[in-house]
Each structure stands twice: as structure tokens, then as C-alpha cells.
Amino acid sequence: MMAELKSHGYEGPYYLQKFVETRHNIANMDKPKNEFDESRLDDTLQIVWR
């Protein structure tokens, strides 16, 4: 996705949100089954975690 944004001239920050498991959430989602490897992200844009 970052490459697509850059190809259209976007130079701003790229916002990503981490899932936080709680007892109550919108869809009663459980903790993700797979781990997310942040080291595999393209770093051509500034990544801002929320």
C-alpha cells in the first residue's frame, strides 16, 4: 500500500493501528492468530503507530 501511495505522489505519514484485545470490542474479536512482523514493512514513508 505504501508503494501505491508513493506512486501517486503521497509523501506524508502512513498510519497503522495495532489491534488491542479487550473484553468488549465492536465485533467481539479475539486476539489475532498470526503475529505481525513489523520488520517486514517498507520504510519509504514515515510509519506512525496508533
C-alpha positions as CSV (number, residue, x, y, z in Angstrom):
1,M,0.0,0.0,0.0
2,M,2.8,2.4,0.8
3,A,4.3,1.9,-2.7
4,E,0.9,2.7,-4.2
5,L,0.6,5.9,-2.2
6,K,4.1,7.0,-3.1
7,S,3.4,6.3,-6.8
8,H,0.6,8.9,-6.6
9,G,2.9,11.4,-5.0
10,Y,2.0,10.9,-1.4
11,E,4.8,11.9,1.0
12,G,3.0,12.1,4.3
13,P,3.0,9.7,7.2
14,Y,1.5,6.2,6.9
15,Y,-0.8,5.5,9.8
16,L,-1.2,1.9,11.1
17,Q,-3.3,0.8,14.0
18,K,-2.4,-2.1,16.3
19,F,-5.2,-4.3,17.5
20,V,-5.7,-4.2,21.2
21,E,-7.5,-7.2,22.7
22,T,-10.2,-6.1,25.2
23,R,-13.1,-7.9,26.8
24,H,-15.5,-5.9,24.7
25,N,-14.9,-4.6,21.2
26,I,-17.0,-3.9,18.1
27,A,-17.2,-7.4,16.7
28,N,-16.1,-9.3,19.8
29,M,-12.8,-10.1,18.0
30,D,-10.3,-12.3,19.7
31,K,-6.5,-11.9,19.7
32,P,-5.1,-12.3,16.2
33,K,-3.9,-15.9,15.4
34,N,-0.9,-14.7,13.5
35,E,1.9,-12.4,14.7
36,F,2.5,-9.2,12.8
37,D,6.2,-8.8,11.8
38,E,6.9,-5.0,11.8
39,S,10.4,-5.6,10.4
40,R,8.8,-6.6,7.0
41,L,7.3,-3.2,6.4
42,D,8.5,-0.9,3.6
43,D,10.1,2.1,5.3
44,T,9.8,4.5,2.3
45,L,7.2,6.5,4.2
46,Q,7.2,7.5,7.9
47,I,5.1,4.9,9.8
48,V,3.0,6.2,12.6
49,W,1.5,3.6,15.0
50,R,-1.8,4.3,16.7
